[in-house]
Structure formats: C-alpha cells, structure tokens
Amino acid sequence: MQIEGVMQNPQLEGGTFFWPGERRAEIGVLLIHGFTATTAEVRPLARRLHEAGYTVAAPLLPGHGTTPEDMNRRRWTEWVGAAKAMHQRLREHCEIVFIGGESMGGLIGLYLASRYAEIAGLLTFAPAVEVASPNARLAPLLAQIDPIIPKPGSERTEPLTPADELWQGYRVVPVRALRALMRLQKVMHRRYPLVTQPVLIVQGRHDGSVTREGPAILARELGSSWIEIHWMANSTHCVLIDAEQAEVEALALEFIERRLRQLER
C-alpha cells in the first residue's frame, strides 16, 4: 500500500533526546511515544518538565520515524528494549525516575514499572490497554493480505484537531506491527498486578483509538493503591497535544510534585 506523504508533519523534530535538568537534575522523567508516532508528541510535555528543572529523555522507538515496512519487521520486545535502555541511562544520572507514555508508550511504561520497583511513578496518557479499531482483531488475517493499510482519514489534508499539527508519524497502519502491539497487550494483562507504583491515567472523551474501558481495567487490575483517572472533555486520542494540552501538562506536573513530597516524608 503506497500513500503519498506517508509521514505526517515530517518537518517536526521527532528523534531521540536527553535533556539534563538544572534545578532538579536529580529527578528524571522518561517519556515514551505511541504506536506509529515519534517523540514529537511528547516534546511539549518534555519542554514543560524541563522548564521545571527536571532531567527529561525520550527514545525514538525502533521502526518509528523510518518507514512502515521497517516498523513491520519490529517486535514489541525491541520497543521495550529501547525504553529500558533509556531508563537505565536516566538511572545513571538521576536519583528518582518517573515514566510517562502516550498510548503504546503508556503500556511500555507500565511494563517497565512491573519489572523495576524503583520507578517512582507512572504518567499514562490514553494508555493502549485495548485498541478500539476493528482492524486490531483482524490483524493476523490482514497481515497476510496487506501488511500496510491506510489510517481512517489519512487522505485529508486539513487539520481537524490541534493534535493534527503537532503529531508526527505514519499515516498508515503497519499491520504486523499492530499484531506486535497486541502481543504486548496480552503480556501486560498478566503483569498488571505487579505494578504497585502511583499511576496517573489521562484520557480524552473523544478518543477513538483505544477503548473507553481501558482506565477501568487498569483501576481493577493494577496492584497500585494510588491510581488517578482524569477524563479530558474536549480531547481525542493524542491528549498530550490536543485541545487541553495545558491542563494535561498541569496534571502531570502536579502528580510528580505530590509524589515527590510523599517520598520526602
């Protein structure tokens, strides 16, 4: 499947970054982007956190920012591995590390939290607990028929939401990679009870990419006693860069500050 201009907003910066903090450099935040995206979608929050003095880092996950064909060759363990490597790098510079993630990035963050108890807290934005698209259930069959399919609305040129101008990534779905995401989802259903850290969940009311049941599933399955769920009334899936971006960033900063105060007691 060939779609002209397969990369949306190619002019944006979307690569790996590591920004040492100043006033609070000993506190690090690892941010992980979502499925088919790049670090462009977490950079606004990263800048807000860095302005607050924190050390902030984000990896460009394997197969992202290259080609859909490349992404179709990747496994979920490669995405987790890239996030794990950046987490280890942050641990070398910081005493305390939080993890934040958009969509699949939130799921990867939860996976790392289930492995590393020292992670101070999780910030999940529209975590990809369950994919809403019917194509997800058909992924094994579709992968054999056409490994790359267009996303709904991929042919339009005008932005419909604020996120359209700030999001960078593929305008198609690499179906074999979608199947890899679904494997990660199955793995996490067994690992949710191992996540005991505080968890922030933020999701848009108009999110059509992941199911509305995701936050409730996490509230029921996670082993954490501190779970906050916030629904953004005017946002879609990419809640970090949508209509309520400022409010979402404020929620993230306030969550980190409260957790740090708790750790100082």
C-alpha positions in Angstrom: 0.0 0.0 0.0 1.5 3.3 -1.1 0.2 6.6 0.3 1.7 9.8 -0.8 3.4 11.6 2.1 3.3 8.6 4.4 4.9 10.7 7.2 2.7 13.3 8.7 4.4 16.6 9.6 7.9 15.5 8.5 9.3 18.9 9.4 8.9 18.4 13.1 11.7 17.2 15.4 11.0 13.6 16.3 14.3 11.9 17.3 15.7 10.6 20.5 16.6 13.3 23.1 18.2 13.6 26.5 17.9 16.9 28.3 19.8 17.2 31.6 17.9 19.3 34.1 19.2 22.2 36.2 17.4 23.0 39.4 16.2 19.4 39.9 18.5 17.4 37.7 18.5 14.5 40.1 14.9 13.8 39.2 14.4 12.3 35.8 11.3 11.7 33.6 11.4 9.1 30.8 8.7 9.9 28.1 7.7 7.2 25.6 5.8 8.0 22.4 3.0 5.9 20.9 2.4 3.5 18.1 3.5 4.8 14.6 4.4 8.2 16.2 7.7 9.8 17.1 9.0 11.8 20.1 7.3 14.9 18.6 4.1 14.1 20.5 5.9 14.1 23.9 8.1 17.1 23.3 5.7 19.7 24.5 5.3 18.0 27.9 9.1 17.3 27.9 9.7 21.1 27.5 7.3 21.9 30.3 9.0 19.4 32.6 12.5 20.6 31.6 11.5 24.2 32.4 10.5 22.9 35.8 14.1 21.8 36.3 13.8 18.0 35.7 16.0 15.9 33.5 13.9 14.6 30.6 14.6 11.9 28.0 12.7 10.1 25.2 13.8 7.4 22.8 12.6 7.1 19.2 11.4 3.5 19.2 12.7 1.0 16.6 10.8 1.1 13.3 9.4 4.6 14.0 10.4 7.6 12.1 11.9 5.4 9.3 9.4 3.5 7.1 6.2 1.5 7.7 8.0 -1.5 6.2 10.7 -1.2 8.8 8.2 -1.0 11.6 6.5 -4.2 10.4 9.8 -6.0 11.0 10.0 -5.0 14.6 8.9 -6.9 17.8 7.4 -5.5 20.9 10.5 -6.6 22.8 12.5 -4.1 20.7 10.3 -1.2 21.7 10.5 -2.2 25.4 14.3 -2.7 25.0 14.8 0.9 23.7 12.7 2.3 26.6 14.6 0.1 29.1 18.0 1.4 27.7 16.9 5.0 28.2 15.6 4.2 31.7 19.0 2.8 32.6 20.7 5.9 31.2 18.5 8.1 33.3 19.2 6.0 36.4 22.9 6.8 35.9 22.2 10.5 36.2 19.1 10.7 38.4 18.2 9.5 41.9 14.5 9.4 41.1 12.9 8.4 37.8 9.3 8.7 36.6 8.0 7.2 33.4 5.3 8.8 31.2 3.9 7.5 28.0 1.3 8.2 25.3 -0.8 5.3 24.1 1.5 2.4 23.4 4.1 4.4 25.3 2.0 4.2 28.4 1.7 0.5 28.0 5.5 0.2 27.7 5.9 2.4 30.8 3.6 0.0 32.7 5.7 -2.9 31.6 8.9 -1.3 32.9 7.1 -0.5 36.2 6.2 -4.1 36.5 9.9 -5.0 36.2 11.6 -2.2 38.2 10.1 -1.4 41.6 12.4 1.7 41.9 10.4 3.6 39.3 8.8 6.4 41.3 5.5 6.8 39.4 3.7 6.4 36.1 2.1 9.0 33.9 -0.1 7.3 31.3 -1.9 9.3 28.6 -4.5 7.3 26.7 -2.8 4.0 27.6 -3.2 1.4 24.9 -4.9 -1.2 27.1 -7.3 -2.2 24.3 -7.3 -0.9 20.7 -10.7 0.3 19.6 -10.3 -0.3 15.8 -11.9 -3.4 14.4 -8.8 -3.8 12.4 -7.0 -4.9 15.5 -9.0 -8.1 15.9 -8.4 -8.8 12.2 -4.6 -8.1 12.4 -3.4 -11.7 11.9 -5.5 -12.0 8.7 -4.8 -8.5 7.4 -1.1 -9.1 7.9 -1.3 -11.9 5.3 -3.4 -9.9 2.8 -1.9 -6.4 3.0 0.8 -5.6 5.7 0.2 -1.8 5.4 -3.2 -0.2 5.4 -4.3 3.4 5.4 -5.5 5.0 8.7 -9.0 6.4 8.7 -9.0 9.9 7.3 -5.4 9.6 6.0 -6.3 11.2 2.7 -7.5 14.5 4.3 -5.1 17.4 4.2 -6.7 20.0 6.6 -6.1 19.6 10.4 -9.3 18.7 12.3 -7.8 18.9 15.9 -4.9 20.8 17.4 -3.1 17.5 17.6 -3.0 17.2 13.8 -0.4 20.0 13.6 1.8 18.7 16.4 1.7 14.9 15.8 4.4 13.3 13.7 4.2 9.7 12.4 2.9 7.3 9.8 -0.4 8.0 8.1 -0.7 4.2 7.6 -1.0 1.2 9.9 1.8 -1.4 9.7 -0.4 -4.3 10.4 2.3 -6.7 11.5 3.5 -4.1 14.0 -0.1 -3.8 15.2 0.0 -7.5 15.8 3.1 -7.0 17.9 1.3 -4.3 20.0 -1.5 -6.8 20.6 1.0 -9.3 21.9 2.3 -6.7 24.3 -1.2 -6.1 25.5 -1.7 -9.8 26.2 1.6 -9.9 28.2 0.5 -6.9 30.2 -2.8 -8.4 31.2 -0.7 -10.9 33.2 1.7 -8.3 34.6 -0.7 -5.5 35.7 -0.8 -6.8 39.4 3.0 -6.3 39.5 2.6 -2.5 39.0 2.5 -1.1 42.5 3.7 2.5 41.9 1.4 5.5 41.8 -0.3 5.8 38.4 -1.8 8.8 36.6 -4.2 8.0 33.8 -5.4 10.8 31.5 -7.7 10.1 28.5 -9.8 12.1 26.1 -13.6 11.8 26.0 -13.4 11.7 22.2 -10.7 9.1 21.9 -11.5 6.7 19.1 -8.2 4.8 19.1 -8.3 3.0 22.4 -11.4 1.8 24.2 -13.1 3.7 27.0 -12.8 0.7 29.2 -9.0 1.0 29.5 -8.8 3.2 32.6 -11.4 1.0 34.4 -9.4 -2.2 33.5 -6.2 -0.6 34.9 -8.0 0.6 38.1 -9.2 -3.0 38.6 -6.1 -4.9 37.6 -3.1 -2.8 38.7 -1.5 -3.6 42.1 -1.2 0.1 43.0 -3.2 1.7 45.8 -2.7 5.2 44.2 -4.5 5.4 40.8 -5.9 8.7 39.4 -8.1 8.9 36.4 -8.8 12.1 34.6 -11.1 12.4 31.6 -10.5 15.4 29.3 -13.8 16.6 27.9 -12.6 18.1 24.6 -9.7 15.9 23.7 -9.2 12.9 21.3 -6.5 10.2 21.5 -3.3 12.3 21.5 -4.3 14.0 24.7 -0.8 15.3 25.3 -1.1 17.7 22.3 -4.8 18.2 21.9 -7.2 20.9 22.9 -6.5 20.6 26.7 -2.7 20.3 26.4 -2.1 22.9 29.1 -4.4 21.2 31.6 -2.9 17.8 30.9 0.6 19.2 31.5 -0.5 20.7 34.7 -1.9 17.4 35.9 1.4 15.7 35.1 3.5 18.3 37.0 1.2 18.3 40.0 1.2 14.5 40.1 5.0 14.4 40.1 5.2 17.1 42.8 2.8 15.2 45.1 4.7 12.0 44.7 8.0 13.7 45.5 6.5 15.2 48.6 5.4 11.7 49.7 8.9 10.3 49.0 10.5 13.1 51.1 8.5 12.2 54.2 
